[in-house]
């Protein structure tokens, strides 16, 4: 430590005085600034490593750019992935040291490293080939709010890739069901069961997904049934979900990634599970649903018409 201190002191004596304020740039703007005196240790001529770490953490937070995974576009085309970037901390430490000890500039561009997407175009092309599970349920398009919520939740899970050994959480993937995120009120019940107001219908999406996943032989880690039977799946084949409450979670037990495709239109909620041609999977026998519209009960009138959250 004494050798390092003497080296630092020697650098400070030999170099021309540098600007006291540091400015770190990123993409044409100032990302962060710092003053030399704020990082000075009281006795030895070195900068405070703990304060430097906090500076680097804050800079990382401000400039981090998450990568975008490859995805399947509306026409079935593969949209190429986009890399992100993060702070190159060792390079930043070198630049900061040069500034602090007076040999480097008082302004420089933040050094970065690429962050690559988890799902690239090549992987997505490989795992969209072989269907390993599917399920279809039906709903009444006359209930517009509920139909809207089903389509919104289906879009949220569509295109999700679950890697080997990875777990999928319905609540984490879909997120909170709020008006700000586009979910509508569906104030109805199913055969006497009260539903939540916002996001009515999402349990049909989770239940359809559960049956498709079960057919594909995936490992079910968390699933809850409604307190009463729901009409869009067979008894015991539902998966109720609620933000902050019950969740549907499964794990991919295979040695290949799995791709979830989901869509809701024209009264049909469809989930397809795909993987690569190399997968060796063990499907399960899951009975399908009739295409007859399930029986519904309206919350307001008691007449048979609308669905609830489940």
Buried (B, 14 or more C-beta within 10 A) or exposed (E): EEEEBEEBBEBBEEEEEBEEEBBBBBEEEEBBEBEBEEBBEEEBBBBBEEBBEEBBEEBBEBBEBEBBBBBBEEEEEBBEBEEBBBBBBEEBBEBBBBBBBBBBEBBBEBBBEEBEBEBBBEBBEBBBEBBBBBBBBBBBBEBEBBBBBBBBBBBBBBBBBBBEEEBBBBBEBBEEBEEEEBBBBBBBBBBEBBBBBBBBBBBBBBBBBBBBBBBBBBBEEBBBBBEEBBBBBBEEBBBBBBBEEBBBBBBBBBEBBBBBBBBBEEBBBBBBBBBBEEBEBEEEEBEEBEEEBBEBBBBEEEEEBBBBBB
